[in-house]
Amino acid sequence: MAYISGIDKKVRERGIEIFKKKFQRLAKRILEGRPPTFIIPKRTLSNTIYDERRRLLLLGPEMLRRSFLDVNESRKFMQTTLMAAIIYDALVNNEYPTIRDLYYRGKHTIVYRDEKGRLRSEYTWDEQRESDSVIRDLEVYLGLLREELLILSKEKGKVVGNMKIRSGDDVIDLSRMGHGAYAIEPTPDLIEFLDVDAEFVLVVEKDAVFQQLHRYGFWRKYKAILITSAGQPDRATRRFVRRLNEELNLPVYILADSDPYGFYIYSVFKIGSITLSYESERLATPDVKFIGVHLSDVFGDDMVRKNVSSFKKRIRNRIQLILRKSEKEKEEWLIPRYEELEKLLIEAAHTLPKKKPYLSESERRNFIIKAKKEDIVRAIEIIGYDVADICLKDRSVANLNKKKGLIGYPWFRKPEWIREMCIFFRTLAKLEIEAMASKGLRFLADKYIPEKIETGDWID
C-alpha cells in the first residue's frame, strides 16, 4: 500500500466532501427535471475590481450561468463536469495529478452525427489553455485553490533562512540547506511553520542574485528569510510569502530589476493578478514594500525636480488643446487625468525626500541598458498614457496616439511611482539587480539593501 501523509489525507477528505456537496446540488436539479446549470463568478477583466481599502484585485459581483441546455454554453458545461470527475477520481484514488496530466486525462475524441446525419468528431479540448481555464472555473465554483485539491505544478520559488518547517511528516531546517535552498512545494498551505528566528523577508526576483546573497550569508547576518521567485512568481511562492507576512507578522521587501517588468512582479506580489483575482485574498500580500532597484537610486531625482515647471506647462498645453477640439474629437475624460498628474508631479518634486544616486556617472554609463519598445509599452500599461505623454523626451519611440485609452493601474498612481516612471520615460533606461552586485557584492548586501530598509527608502 502506498504511503500517504496525514496532512494529505485530511486535505483529500475535505476536497471530496466539498465536491460531494456542490455536485449533489447539480444532481438534484437534474432529478427535479430542471436544466443542469453551473452558477460561477465571472472571471473576466470587466468583473475584476480594485478594492482600495483592502489594496487587492478582487472578482466583482457578476455571475455566469453555464447551462447544459444552452447551445452556447453546453461544450463548456461538459468540459467542466469532465474535469470535475477527473479531479474527484484523483482525490479518491490518492493520486497527485499535474495540470498537464489533467489535460491528457480529459483529452479524447467525441464522435457524433450532425443534424444531416453526417459523421463528425471533436476533441474534448484542443489546447491545454482550455483545460487550464476549466480548472480555474472549478477553483471559483468550489472555493478551493487547485493546490488544496492536491493538483501539483513545477516548483519554482526557493527559500533559505533560520526557520524550521514541517512538510508532510518531516521536519526540515531551512538553515541547513548547504549551498542549495528549499524548493517551495506546490502545496504551501500544507507547510507548518515550527520555529522562526527572523526579522524580515527579502524576496529577490533573480535566482542568480538570490544565490549570491545566500552564499554571502546575508540571511544569517541580517536575520532574514531569503526567497527567490526566479522571475514572475508562481502561485506557491506568492502564497508562501503571504503566509509569512500574515501568520508570522514579518515585513516583506521586494528586490527586482529596475524596469517595467520588475515593477509588475512587485505588483503581482502586492495586489494580485487579473487572471487569479479570485484568489488574491490568499495569494497577494498588500503590505509588501518595493525597496528597489528604483530608477531614482540610479539617476537621483533631479530630472523630476528641475523639470516640474516644464511638465506643468506641457500639461496646461495639453488641456487647452483638448478644449479647442471639436465636440466630436474632444477627449475630455483626459482632462482630470492631466490635472491629477500635475498634482502628483508637484508632490513628487517638492514633498518626497530628495534622492541621491547610488551610482556614479561612469557606473551608469557602464550598467544601464537601453529600454526596448516593449518596455515602453509595458510602462504605459502600468502607469498610463498621460505620464508617458508628459515625461517622454523622444516621442518617436512609441506611437502614443494608439495608447490614449491606457489609464494604467490605480495602485501605481502615487507620487513615488510617478517619479520612478517619469525618470524611466525621460531616460528610456533600465537596470538589472546584477548591476548593483557588479559594484560589489558587499555593496549590495551590506550597504544598498540594509540602508534602504533602515531608512525606509521603499515604495509601499
Stockholm file with secondary structure:
# STOCKHOLM 1.0

chainA/1-460         MAYISGIDKKVRERGIEIFKKKFQRLAKRILEGRPPTFIIPKRTLSNTIYDERRRLLLLGPEMLRRSFLDVNESRKFMQTTLMAAIIYDALVNNEYPTIRDLYYRGKHTIVYRDEKGRLRSEYTWDEQRESDSVIRDLEVYLGLLREELLILSKEKGKVVGNMKIRSGDDVIDLSRMGHGAYAIEPTPDLIEFLDVDAEFVLVVEKDAVFQQLHRYGFWRKYKAILITSAGQPDRATRRFVRRLNEELNLPVYILADSDPYGFYIYSVFKIGSITLSYESERLATPDVKFIGVHLSDVFGDDMVRKNVSSFKKRIRNRIQLILRKSEKEKEEWLIPRYEELEKLLIEAAHTLPKKKPYLSESERRNFIIKAKKEDIVRAIEIIGYDVADICLKDRSVANLNKKKGLIGYPWFRKPEWIREMCIFFRTLAKLEIEAMASKGLRFLADKYIPEKIETGDWID
#=GR chainA/1-460 SS CCCCCHHHHHHHHHHHHHHHHHHHHHHHHHHTTCCCEEEEECCSGGGEEEETTTTEEEECSCEEEEETTCTTTHHHHHHHHHHHHHHHHHHHTTCCCBHHHHHHHHCCEEEEECTTSCEEEEESCSSHHHHHHHHHHHHHHHTCCGGGGTCBCCCCCEEESSEEEEETTEEEETTCCTTSCEECCSCGGGCEEEEECCSEEEEESCHHHHHHHHHHTHHHHTTEEEEECCSSCCHHHHHHHHHHHHHHCCCEEEECCBSHHHHHHHHHHHTCCSTTGGGHHHHCCTTCEEEECCHHHHHCSHHHHTTHHHHHHHHHHHHHHHHHSCTTTCCTTHHHHHHHHHHHHHHHHHTSCCCCCSSCHHHHHHHCEECCHHHHHHHHHHHCHHHHHHHCSCGGGSCGGGGTTCCCCGGGCSHHHHHHHHHHHHHCEEBCHHHHHHTCHHIIIIIIHHHHHHTTCCBC
#=GC SS_cons         CCCCCHHHHHHHHHHHHHHHHHHHHHHHHHHTTCCCEEEEECCSGGGEEEETTTTEEEECSCEEEEETTCTTTHHHHHHHHHHHHHHHHHHHTTCCCBHHHHHHHHCCEEEEECTTSCEEEEESCSSHHHHHHHHHHHHHHHTCCGGGGTCBCCCCCEEESSEEEEETTEEEETTCCTTSCEECCSCGGGCEEEEECCSEEEEESCHHHHHHHHHHTHHHHTTEEEEECCSSCCHHHHHHHHHHHHHHCCCEEEECCBSHHHHHHHHHHHTCCSTTGGGHHHHCCTTCEEEECCHHHHHCSHHHHTTHHHHHHHHHHHHHHHHHSCTTTCCTTHHHHHHHHHHHHHHHHHTSCCCCCSSCHHHHHHHCEECCHHHHHHHHHHHCHHHHHHHCSCGGGSCGGGGTTCCCCGGGCSHHHHHHHHHHHHHCEEBCHHHHHHTCHHIIIIIIHHHHHHTTCCBC
//
